[in-house]
């Protein structure tokens, strides 16, 4: 049963477990992000509480968890400094929230649909790598950089990589013991099925064990004890009044300050961009693949930011780190996000002293394992397999985020993706396909989904390459946008250039772009003039090309209403096809033909009966067809029946199994060598199917021989070179038609393989 439809009794235990894991991760991140933003520590906790409870309730996402965002730390610090006070900054947060509510109300969340998948996956992998790189120092007790700080250049004047080297000379044995043991335990937890089924979150066990180890070291007076500076540092209030004293409020006079409005717009835009990106990323790693409405999310985030700003919190966004922990811990519904917010406020109010016993190295271990899951080798392998156009934006996004910060890196990734899209459009704004019609070749120009003014040069070149007297079909059925410059070019070619050059022009899908209705000026069916200009070899090439189009799915778009009108006065087929009555082998379809192109005669086993010979004579001698195709096919029911009857006859008697068989079987059995037959119990798996398919081919050869032998009319036309008779075998499993000729097919060689006659 899908999780969103499962009863509360099923989802609640998992949501509680996940909420504990998210709470343990969110606690140090809220404090660390506030510290990195030069804001009061309690501001980060307020943002985490509001993001969990309020945004969790209002959001339409089942797995996203909101809170203070690492991607906003630089902006928050800069705006606090620029506005001169934290109270003025809070006013900007309130206004930013109101802007987000308006953006959601006016349904601007559609921009989330335009984020390239390579950038979203690059964001996931980059955050995973940053978590690993940033948390390694904390695992070893080097805590000079605040938890949750994600930028390459750090406030402690180090960067992500130099911090790793600084850690080598500042390892705390007690913190390292707890951190390394926690990482190993968490990795083992994911490998052992018995542990994964336990109702207790692995993160809670890691934290409890870490606290227990440090308390033992403290009681022993051991030098490895982890001191307070390397533990969680939640502000402690003596009573409820002191706790409420942590709240700060915006100064009303700042709501009229233009600089506050400027800061609010910046915060709103950046927070919205991060939220929408993270929302898309969460949907990709959600095992249930549920989608959250982006407009509702923007409203929820806006309400959350307004409330946080009013009571002293930092601006918030949907956060991929918390969300991925939620998913990895088995969260089922948005109740896990709400409960994590409840745990934050309850624990911060009631047991802050207990929280301040948690080693940062234990929490860092949880984040490192989360990073491993986000930046898995499987993701890199998948993006590599998707080709350069996907892997390069993915890799550049990762490098940009790791070497700068979240916002800058994402913007760089988006820019690179746009460049790849433009480059692809410039290289392939259109596709040119030569279609072989009975009346001659037609160049079909298939336009891309978006055709901008940048594509004008290549499109104009394609139009001018159409030879004088040629035919061109402009196909825009899959095109959403055509630039006005391109529309003018098409209209000019239609009204002037094509007429001057004698080019026949057809249009498909241009009516929606106010250029031209669907129309095909040139003849796209077989007329008397077209038929008279064809040779057997030319018709054979048309049929082969048609089967290739059938195989590739690029069938010719035909105007059947015009063909009905054009063929109503008479038929002038270019070929006659003697095929089997089998429903899987319609000649007009497998050769991608239109009305009036072929004369189709069908009978079980495609044998040359006297009635069908008369039809073929009429098609060639009277109507003027230039080619006869005897079309057999694999898995033929008639051939299988003939073989089964002959096998049964052989089982009953070892004599030649031809007696008392007439009609269809008698005709097909001429292609069968009785010596090759086996008794029913002698066939090995697959052997009989291959045998009957070979009999189908031999039956086609036999039918060609019968046509020449039994019809003097067709025999004479072949001898005079006016027609040819070829064989073909249609593979019902692949759709491919294999043509061949015999010594009786034509007066002159044809461009198909020669086979031995029966």
GIBELDA-V425800 format. One record per backbone hydrogen bond with DSSP energy under -0.5 kcal/mol. CO is the residue of the C=O (numbers start at 0). NH is the residue of the N-H. Records with the same first field share a line. If there is no record, write none. Layout:
# GIBELDA-V425800
CO=NH + NH
This chain:
# GIBELDA-V425800
1=4 + 5
2=5
6=9 + 10
7=11
9=13
10=14
11=15
12=16
13=17
14=18
15=19
16=20
17=21
18=22
19=23
20=24
21=25
22=26
23=27
24=28
25=29
26=30
27=31
28=32
29=33
30=34
31=35
32=36
33=38
34=37
39=42 + 43
40=43 + 44
41=45
42=46 + 313
43=47
44=48
45=49
46=50
47=51
48=52
49=53 + 54
50=55 + 65
52=56
53=57
54=58
64=318
66=316
68=71
69=72
71=75
72=76
73=77
74=78
75=79
76=80
77=81
78=82
79=83
84=88
85=89
86=90 + 250
87=91
88=92
89=93
90=94
91=95
92=96
93=97
94=98
95=99
96=100
97=101
98=102
99=103
100=104
101=105
102=107
103=106
106=109
107=110
108=111
109=112
110=113
111=114
113=115
115=118 + 119
116=120
117=121
118=122
119=123
120=124
121=125
122=126
123=127
124=128
125=129
126=130
127=131
128=132
129=133
130=134
131=135
132=136
133=137
134=138
135=139
136=141
137=140
138=178
139=171
140=142
145=148
151=153 + 159
153=156
157=153
158=162
159=163
160=163 + 164
161=165
162=166
163=167
164=167 + 168
165=168
166=169
169=171
170=172
171=175
172=176
173=177
174=178
175=179
176=180
177=181
178=182
179=183
180=184
181=185
182=186
183=187
184=188
185=189
186=190
187=190 + 191
190=192
191=195
192=196
194=197
200=204
201=205
202=206
203=207
204=208
205=209
206=210
207=211
208=212
209=213
210=214
211=215
212=216
213=217
214=218
215=219
216=220 + 221
217=220
221=224
224=226
226=229
227=230
229=359
238=242
239=243
240=244
242=245
243=246
249=251
250=253
251=254
252=255
253=256
255=257
256=259 + 260
257=261
258=262
259=263
260=264
261=265
262=266
263=267
264=268
265=269
266=270
267=271
268=272
269=273
270=274
271=275
272=276
273=277
274=278
275=279
276=280
277=281
278=282
279=283
280=284
281=285
284=286
285=288
292=296
293=297
294=298
295=299
296=300
297=301
298=302
299=303
300=304
301=305
302=306
303=307
304=308
305=309
306=310
307=311 + 312
310=247
314=68
316=66
318=64 + 322
319=323
320=324
321=325
322=326
323=327
324=328
325=330
326=329
332=335
333=337
334=338
335=339
336=340
337=341
338=342
339=343
340=344
341=345
342=346
343=347
344=348
345=349
346=350
350=354
351=355
353=356
354=357
357=231
358=361 + 362
359=363
360=364
361=365
362=366
363=367
364=368
365=369
366=370
367=371
368=372
369=373
370=374
372=375
375=378 + 379
376=380
377=381
378=382
379=383
380=384
381=385
383=386
386=389 + 390
387=391
389=393
390=394
391=395
392=396
393=397
394=398
395=399
396=400
397=401
398=402
399=403
403=151
404=408
405=409
406=410
407=411
408=412
409=413
410=414
411=415
412=416
413=417
414=418
415=419
416=420
417=421
418=422
419=423
420=424
421=425
422=426
423=427
428=447
430=432 + 445
432=434 + 443
434=436 + 441
436=439
439=436
441=434 + 443
442=444 + 472
443=432 + 445
444=446 + 474
445=430
448=479 + 480
449=451
450=482
451=454
452=455
454=458
455=459
456=460
457=461
458=462
459=463
460=464
462=465
466=469
469=503
470=442
471=505
472=444 + 474
473=475 + 507
474=446
475=478
480=450
482=485 + 486
483=487
484=488
485=489
486=490
487=491
488=492
489=493
490=494
491=495 + 496
492=497
495=499
496=500
497=501 + 502
500=468
503=471
504=520
505=473
506=518
507=475
509=512 + 514 + 515
510=513
518=506
524=526
526=530
527=531
528=532
529=532
530=533
534=538
535=539
536=540
537=541
538=542
539=543
540=544
541=545
542=546
543=547
544=548
545=549
546=550
547=551
548=552 + 553
552=554
555=557
557=559
558=562
559=563
560=564
561=565
562=566
563=567
564=567
566=569
573=625 + 626
574=598
575=577 + 628
576=578 + 600
577=630
578=602
581=584
584=586
585=588 + 589
586=590
587=592
588=591
593=596
596=573 + 574
597=599
598=576 + 600
600=578
602=605
606=608
608=612
609=613
610=614
611=615
612=616
613=617
614=618
615=619
616=620 + 621
617=621 + 622
618=624
625=723
626=575
627=629 + 725
628=577 + 630
629=631 + 727
630=579
631=729
635=639
636=640
637=641
638=642
639=643
640=644
641=645
642=646
643=647
644=648
645=649
646=650
647=651
648=652
655=657 + 658
657=660
661=664 + 665
662=666
663=667
664=668
665=669
666=669
667=670
668=671
670=672
671=673
672=675
673=676
678=681 + 682
679=682
683=686 + 687
685=689
686=690
687=691
688=692
689=693
690=694
691=695
692=696
693=697
694=698
695=699
696=700
697=701
698=702
699=703
700=704
701=705
702=706
703=707
704=708
705=709
706=710
709=711
710=714
711=715
712=716
713=717
714=718
715=719
716=721 + 722
717=720
723=627 + 725
725=629
726=739
727=631
728=730 + 737
729=633 + 731
730=733 + 734
735=730 + 737
736=738
737=728
738=752
739=726
740=754
741=744
744=724
749=751
752=740
